[in-house]
């Protein structure tokens, strides 16, 4: 999954704004991702841990 997220990090520089979700429950992640994608103009980026989220924001 980190490879997919690394690819998504590159997309963060596109015109769409991104919301970073830090959540370890896969069902909540799925729900939030779907809700954000369907109800907002933002894209959702997922991190399963705070440590991974911190690594991801270092590339922004």
N, C-alpha and C positions, 0 to 999 in steps of 0.2 A: 504493500500500500504506500510506503514512502515514495516510490518512484512515481506513482500517480499524483501524489500530493506535490512532489517537486515540479512536475509538469504544470500542475495548476498554479503553482507559485509564479511561474513564468507568465501565465495568463493574467495574473493580477495587475500587470503593468498595462493591460489593455484598458479600454475606456470604461468598462463595467467596474463598479465598485464591488468590493469583496467584504464579506463578513466572515471572521474566523470563529469557528465553533470549537470549543474545547470541552469534550464530553467523552466519557469512556463507555457509556451505554449505547450499543449499536442501534437499538430501537429509537431512542431519543435522537440520535444523530440522523437517522433516516427521516424521522418526522420533521425535524428542524430544517434539514436540507430541502426536503420537498416543499415545506411551507414557505421558506425563503425564496426558492426558485419560482414557485407559482404565484406568490402574492407580492413580491417586491421586484424592483429592477436589479437587485444585487445577486451576486453569485455567492455560494457558500463554500467555504474551505474548512476541512475537518482536521482536527488534531486530537488524538486519543489521550494525550497527557499534556500537562503544563510544560514539561521539558520539550516535547516535540513542538508545541506551539511557539515556544521561545526560539527554537531553532528555525522555524518557518519564518518568523517575523524578522529575523536577522537578514534574510534575503530580499526583503522588501525595500 
